[in-house]
Each structure stands twice: as structure tokens, then as C-alpha cells.
Amino acid sequence: MTTRLRSQRQVWIDYDQEADVLYVSLKRPQKATDTRESADKGVLLRYRGKELVGVTVLNASERRRNRKRRANRGR
């Protein structure tokens, strides 16, 4: 799936259902040279040099369910 943003930048979004992993590439998919875990555990920030080129979200469907539950509690 490819999504176009208003700035005409392309973003590539892939979801691996079996592994429950969401991949978001901010540049044409490529190998990152560095990966850092964000403060939100299970979210990996992928860099090529100093530039953020992608984000990997582990346990993506579980995160979505938890987010919906929290949103419903706030109503």
C-alpha cells in the first residue's frame, strides 16, 4: 500500500499479519544503518545516517486495541 501526503512525499506502509508488525517507510524502502527503540517500547525508529527513514511497530494490532480501549474509557 502506498499513501500520498499533501506534500507529495510518498510513504510506504506494509503490515505483516502473521508477525503482527507494521512497517512505515518514509523513503523508498531501504536498509537502515541504525535502529533505535523509542520511549514507547515496541516502536523501532529506523535511520539511515541521521535521517529517519522508517518506523516499525511491533504487536501493531494489540496496540490498536489498547488505544481504542483507552479512548472509550475517556468518554
LOLUM-632974 format. One record per atom (N, C-alpha, C): residue number from 1; residue in three letters; atom name; x, y, z. Coordinates in Angstrom, 3 decimals. Layout:
BEGIN
+-----+-----+----+----------+----------+----------+
|   k |   r |  a |       c1 |       c2 |       c3 |
+-----+-----+----+----------+----------+----------+
| NUM | ala | CA |        X |        Y |        Z |
...
+-----+-----+----+----------+----------+----------+
END
This chain:
BEGIN
+-----+-----+----+----------+----------+----------+
|   k |   r |  a |       c1 |       c2 |       c3 |
+-----+-----+----+----------+----------+----------+
|   1 | met |  N |    0.848 |   -1.164 |    0.000 |
|   1 | met | CA |    0.000 |    0.000 |    0.000 |
|   1 | met |  C |    0.899 |    1.235 |    0.000 |
|   2 | thr |  N |    0.642 |    2.184 |   -0.864 |
|   2 | thr | CA |    1.384 |    3.435 |   -0.908 |
|   2 | thr |  C |    0.401 |    4.562 |   -0.649 |
|   3 | thr |  N |    0.771 |    5.478 |    0.223 |
|   3 | thr | CA |   -0.087 |    6.600 |    0.572 |
|   3 | thr |  C |    0.617 |    7.890 |    0.191 |
|   4 | arg |  N |   -0.098 |    8.798 |   -0.427 |
|   4 | arg | CA |    0.482 |   10.094 |   -0.772 |
|   4 | arg |  C |    0.021 |   11.137 |    0.231 |
|   5 | leu |  N |    0.960 |   11.926 |    0.697 |
|   5 | leu | CA |    0.650 |   13.020 |    1.608 |
|   5 | leu |  C |    0.540 |   14.309 |    0.805 |
|   6 | arg |  N |   -0.031 |   15.321 |    1.373 |
|   6 | arg | CA |   -0.204 |   16.595 |    0.663 |
|   6 | arg |  C |    1.109 |   17.182 |    0.168 |
|   7 | ser |  N |    2.181 |   16.933 |    0.867 |
|   7 | ser | CA |    3.466 |   17.490 |    0.456 |
|   7 | ser |  C |    4.049 |   16.735 |   -0.733 |
|   8 | gln |  N |    3.277 |   15.781 |   -1.262 |
|   8 | gln | CA |    3.694 |   14.951 |   -2.391 |
|   8 | gln |  C |    4.828 |   14.004 |   -2.037 |
|   9 | arg |  N |    5.047 |   13.768 |   -0.755 |
|   9 | arg | CA |    6.018 |   12.766 |   -0.327 |
|   9 | arg |  C |    5.317 |   11.430 |   -0.289 |
|  10 | gln |  N |    6.034 |   10.393 |   -0.636 |
|  10 | gln | CA |    5.440 |    9.070 |   -0.588 |
|  10 | gln |  C |    5.796 |    8.393 |    0.725 |
|  11 | val |  N |    4.853 |    7.624 |    1.206 |
|  11 | val | CA |    5.055 |    6.818 |    2.394 |
|  11 | val |  C |    4.631 |    5.404 |    2.024 |
|  12 | trp |  N |    5.457 |    4.422 |    2.333 |
|  12 | trp | CA |    5.137 |    3.029 |    2.053 |
|  12 | trp |  C |    4.723 |    2.380 |    3.366 |
|  13 | ile |  N |    3.564 |    1.744 |    3.368 |
|  13 | ile | CA |    3.042 |    1.112 |    4.573 |
|  13 | ile |  C |    2.815 |   -0.363 |    4.271 |
|  14 | asp |  N |    3.405 |   -1.212 |    5.073 |
|  14 | asp | CA |    3.234 |   -2.653 |    4.927 |
|  14 | asp |  C |    2.888 |   -3.243 |    6.281 |
|  15 | tyr |  N |    1.986 |   -4.216 |    6.283 |
|  15 | tyr | CA |    1.604 |   -4.888 |    7.515 |
|  15 | tyr |  C |    1.788 |   -6.384 |    7.319 |
|  16 | asp |  N |    2.519 |   -7.010 |    8.233 |
|  16 | asp | CA |    2.706 |   -8.452 |    8.225 |
|  16 | asp |  C |    1.753 |   -9.027 |    9.272 |
|  17 | gln |  N |    0.647 |   -9.579 |    8.801 |
|  17 | gln | CA |   -0.392 |  -10.052 |    9.719 |
|  17 | gln |  C |    0.107 |  -11.207 |   10.577 |
|  18 | glu |  N |    0.859 |  -12.112 |    9.994 |
|  18 | glu | CA |    1.342 |  -13.273 |   10.746 |
|  18 | glu |  C |    2.251 |  -12.843 |   11.901 |
|  19 | ala |  N |    3.119 |  -11.876 |   11.643 |
|  19 | ala | CA |    4.039 |  -11.400 |   12.680 |
|  19 | ala |  C |    3.440 |  -10.253 |   13.496 |
|  20 | asp |  N |    2.313 |   -9.674 |   13.031 |
|  20 | asp | CA |    1.661 |   -8.519 |   13.656 |
|  20 | asp |  C |    2.631 |   -7.345 |   13.767 |
|  21 | val |  N |    3.260 |   -7.041 |   12.632 |
|  21 | val | CA |    4.233 |   -5.956 |   12.576 |
|  21 | val |  C |    3.832 |   -4.984 |   11.473 |
|  22 | leu |  N |    3.830 |   -3.689 |   11.806 |
|  22 | leu | CA |    3.531 |   -2.631 |   10.854 |
|  22 | leu |  C |    4.837 |   -1.948 |   10.485 |
|  23 | tyr |  N |    5.075 |   -1.815 |    9.190 |
|  23 | tyr | CA |    6.280 |   -1.147 |    8.696 |
|  23 | tyr |  C |    5.861 |    0.126 |    7.968 |
|  24 | val |  N |    6.452 |    1.247 |    8.346 |
|  24 | val | CA |    6.189 |    2.514 |    7.677 |
|  24 | val |  C |    7.538 |    3.031 |    7.176 |
|  25 | ser |  N |    7.656 |    3.161 |    5.862 |
|  25 | ser | CA |    8.897 |    3.660 |    5.268 |
|  25 | ser |  C |    8.670 |    5.077 |    4.770 |
|  26 | leu |  N |    9.509 |    5.997 |    5.205 |
|  26 | leu | CA |    9.387 |    7.397 |    4.820 |
|  26 | leu |  C |   10.161 |    7.698 |    3.540 |
|  27 | lys |  N |   10.998 |    6.797 |    3.167 |
|  27 | lys | CA |   11.755 |    6.854 |    1.911 |
|  27 | lys |  C |   11.497 |    5.528 |    1.219 |
|  28 | arg |  N |   11.801 |    5.444 |   -0.065 |
|  28 | arg | CA |   11.662 |    4.163 |   -0.744 |
|  28 | arg |  C |   12.322 |    3.112 |    0.132 |
|  29 | pro |  N |   11.633 |    2.006 |    0.418 |
|  29 | pro | CA |   12.178 |    1.015 |    1.350 |
|  29 | pro |  C |   13.648 |    0.690 |    1.066 |
|  30 | gln |  N |   14.437 |    0.765 |    2.126 |
|  30 | gln | CA |   15.875 |    0.560 |    2.039 |
|  30 | gln |  C |   16.384 |    0.068 |    3.375 |
|  31 | lys |  N |   17.603 |   -0.371 |    3.393 |
|  31 | lys | CA |   18.182 |   -0.833 |    4.651 |
|  31 | lys |  C |   18.563 |    0.366 |    5.516 |
|  32 | ala |  N |   18.191 |    0.283 |    6.757 |
|  32 | ala | CA |   18.576 |    1.317 |    7.710 |
|  32 | ala |  C |   19.985 |    1.012 |    8.208 |
|  33 | thr |  N |   20.692 |    2.052 |    8.604 |
|  33 | thr | CA |   22.026 |    1.856 |    9.154 |
|  33 | thr |  C |   22.005 |    1.843 |   10.674 |
|  34 | asp |  N |   20.877 |    2.271 |   11.261 |
|  34 | asp | CA |   20.766 |    2.340 |   12.718 |
|  34 | asp |  C |   19.305 |    2.153 |   13.101 |
|  35 | thr |  N |   19.060 |    1.436 |   14.164 |
|  35 | thr | CA |   17.710 |    1.244 |   14.682 |
|  35 | thr |  C |   17.725 |    1.575 |   16.161 |
|  36 | arg |  N |   16.759 |    2.394 |   16.582 |
|  36 | arg | CA |   16.644 |    2.764 |   17.997 |
|  36 | arg |  C |   15.226 |    2.489 |   18.460 |
|  37 | glu |  N |   15.095 |    1.985 |   19.676 |
|  37 | glu | CA |   13.774 |    1.761 |   20.243 |
|  37 | glu |  C |   13.298 |    3.073 |   20.843 |
|  38 | ser |  N |   12.064 |    3.457 |   20.528 |
|  38 | ser | CA |   11.533 |    4.703 |   21.073 |
|  38 | ser |  C |   11.167 |    4.511 |   22.540 |
|  39 | ala |  N |   10.781 |    5.596 |   23.188 |
|  39 | ala | CA |   10.360 |    5.527 |   24.584 |
|  39 | ala |  C |    9.135 |    4.621 |   24.716 |
|  40 | asp |  N |    8.339 |    4.546 |   23.656 |
|  40 | asp | CA |    7.170 |    3.667 |   23.608 |
|  40 | asp |  C |    7.670 |    2.295 |   23.162 |
|  41 | lys |  N |    7.949 |    1.430 |   24.099 |
|  41 | lys | CA |    8.556 |    0.130 |   23.788 |
|  41 | lys |  C |    7.796 |   -0.599 |   22.684 |
|  42 | gly |  N |    8.542 |   -1.224 |   21.792 |
|  42 | gly | CA |    7.939 |   -1.931 |   20.675 |
|  42 | gly |  C |    7.791 |   -1.087 |   19.430 |
|  43 | val |  N |    8.253 |    0.157 |   19.492 |
|  43 | val | CA |    8.277 |    1.019 |   18.315 |
|  43 | val |  C |    9.747 |    1.288 |   18.000 |
|  44 | leu |  N |   10.153 |    0.847 |   16.816 |
|  44 | leu | CA |   11.550 |    0.978 |   16.415 |
|  44 | leu |  C |   11.682 |    2.085 |   15.382 |
|  45 | leu |  N |   12.599 |    2.996 |   15.627 |
|  45 | leu | CA |   12.878 |    4.090 |   14.705 |
|  45 | leu |  C |   14.076 |    3.693 |   13.863 |
|  46 | arg |  N |   13.916 |    3.758 |   12.539 |
|  46 | arg | CA |   14.939 |    3.281 |   11.612 |
|  46 | arg |  C |   15.603 |    4.484 |   10.934 |
|  47 | tyr |  N |   16.904 |    4.549 |   11.050 |
|  47 | tyr | CA |   17.667 |    5.669 |   10.494 |
|  47 | tyr |  C |   18.645 |    5.199 |    9.434 |
|  48 | arg |  N |   18.891 |    6.062 |    8.487 |
|  48 | arg | CA |   19.986 |    5.888 |    7.529 |
|  48 | arg |  C |   20.830 |    7.130 |    7.715 |
|  49 | gly |  N |   21.958 |    6.950 |    8.374 |
|  49 | gly | CA |   22.732 |    8.114 |    8.798 |
|  49 | gly |  C |   21.950 |    8.824 |    9.887 |
|  50 | lys |  N |   21.729 |   10.128 |    9.723 |
|  50 | lys | CA |   20.972 |   10.900 |   10.714 |
|  50 | lys |  C |   19.505 |   11.068 |   10.319 |
|  51 | glu |  N |   19.126 |   10.555 |    9.154 |
|  51 | glu | CA |   17.771 |   10.749 |    8.641 |
|  51 | glu |  C |   16.849 |    9.594 |    9.024 |
|  52 | leu |  N |   15.697 |    9.916 |    9.594 |
|  52 | leu | CA |   14.686 |    8.915 |    9.906 |
|  52 | leu |  C |   14.087 |    8.428 |    8.589 |
|  53 | val |  N |   14.205 |    7.122 |    8.319 |
|  53 | val | CA |   13.701 |    6.573 |    7.061 |
|  53 | val |  C |   12.534 |    5.612 |    7.271 |
|  54 | gly |  N |   12.256 |    5.239 |    8.524 |
|  54 | gly | CA |   11.145 |    4.329 |    8.743 |
|  54 | gly |  C |   10.835 |    4.098 |   10.206 |
|  55 | val |  N |    9.673 |    3.505 |   10.419 |
|  55 | val | CA |    9.210 |    3.157 |   11.757 |
|  55 | val |  C |    8.657 |    1.740 |   11.693 |
|  56 | thr |  N |    9.016 |    0.921 |   12.649 |
|  56 | thr | CA |    8.498 |   -0.438 |   12.750 |
|  56 | thr |  C |    7.722 |   -0.535 |   14.055 |
|  57 | val |  N |    6.475 |   -0.996 |   13.971 |
|  57 | val | CA |    5.620 |   -1.117 |   15.150 |
|  57 | val |  C |    5.376 |   -2.599 |   15.407 |
|  58 | leu |  N |    5.890 |   -3.097 |   16.517 |
|  58 | leu | CA |    5.695 |   -4.490 |   16.903 |
|  58 | leu |  C |    4.353 |   -4.629 |   17.614 |
|  59 | asn |  N |    3.714 |   -5.792 |   17.485 |
|  59 | asn | CA |    2.405 |   -6.041 |   18.111 |
|  59 | asn |  C |    1.398 |   -4.951 |   17.745 |
|  60 | ala |  N |    1.340 |   -4.627 |   16.466 |
|  60 | ala | CA |    0.544 |   -3.493 |   15.988 |
|  60 | ala |  C |   -0.944 |   -3.624 |   16.301 |
|  61 | ser |  N |   -1.537 |   -4.792 |   16.086 |
|  61 | ser | CA |   -2.980 |   -4.911 |   16.320 |
|  61 | ser |  C |   -3.314 |   -4.790 |   17.801 |
|  62 | glu |  N |   -2.460 |   -5.313 |   18.662 |
|  62 | glu | CA |   -2.673 |   -5.202 |   20.107 |
|  62 | glu |  C |   -2.607 |   -3.742 |   20.546 |
|  63 | arg |  N |   -1.674 |   -2.997 |   19.986 |
|  63 | arg | CA |   -1.553 |   -1.567 |   20.309 |
|  63 | arg |  C |   -2.820 |   -0.825 |   19.899 |
|  64 | arg |  N |   -3.360 |   -1.185 |   18.746 |
|  64 | arg | CA |   -4.571 |   -0.523 |   18.265 |
|  64 | arg |  C |   -5.745 |   -0.829 |   19.194 |
|  65 | arg |  N |   -5.880 |   -2.093 |   19.596 |
|  65 | arg | CA |   -6.968 |   -2.457 |   20.520 |
|  65 | arg |  C |   -6.828 |   -1.705 |   21.842 |
|  66 | asn |  N |   -5.614 |   -1.632 |   22.376 |
|  66 | asn | CA |   -5.391 |   -0.924 |   23.643 |
|  66 | asn |  C |   -5.716 |    0.557 |   23.501 |
|  67 | arg |  N |   -5.361 |    1.130 |   22.376 |
|  67 | arg | CA |   -5.648 |    2.554 |   22.152 |
|  67 | arg |  C |   -7.157 |    2.797 |   22.127 |
|  68 | lys |  N |   -7.903 |    1.905 |   21.457 |
|  68 | lys | CA |   -9.360 |    2.049 |   21.404 |
|  68 | lys |  C |   -9.962 |    1.920 |   22.802 |
|  69 | arg |  N |   -9.453 |    0.964 |   23.595 |
|  69 | arg | CA |   -9.971 |    0.785 |   24.966 |
|  69 | arg |  C |   -9.753 |    2.052 |   25.792 |
|  70 | arg |  N |   -8.563 |    2.618 |   25.701 |
|  70 | arg | CA |   -8.270 |    3.846 |   26.457 |
|  70 | arg |  C |   -9.157 |    4.992 |   26.007 |
|  71 | ala |  N |   -9.404 |    5.093 |   24.710 |
|  71 | ala | CA |  -10.250 |    6.160 |   24.174 |
|  71 | ala |  C |  -11.689 |    5.998 |   24.671 |
|  72 | asn |  N |  -12.168 |    4.764 |   24.719 |
|  72 | asn | CA |  -13.537 |    4.510 |   25.177 |
|  72 | asn |  C |  -13.700 |    4.819 |   26.655 |
|  73 | arg |  N |  -12.658 |    4.602 |   27.442 |
|  73 | arg | CA |  -12.735 |    4.900 |   28.883 |
|  73 | arg |  C |  -12.859 |    6.397 |   29.132 |
|  74 | gly |  N |  -12.307 |    7.197 |   28.223 |
|  74 | gly | CA |  -12.326 |    8.649 |   28.388 |
|  74 | gly |  C |  -13.647 |    9.299 |   28.035 |
|  75 | arg |  N |  -14.587 |    8.522 |   27.530 |
|  75 | arg | CA |  -15.883 |    9.095 |   27.119 |
|  75 | arg |  C |  -16.800 |    9.288 |   28.274 |
+-----+-----+----+----------+----------+----------+
END
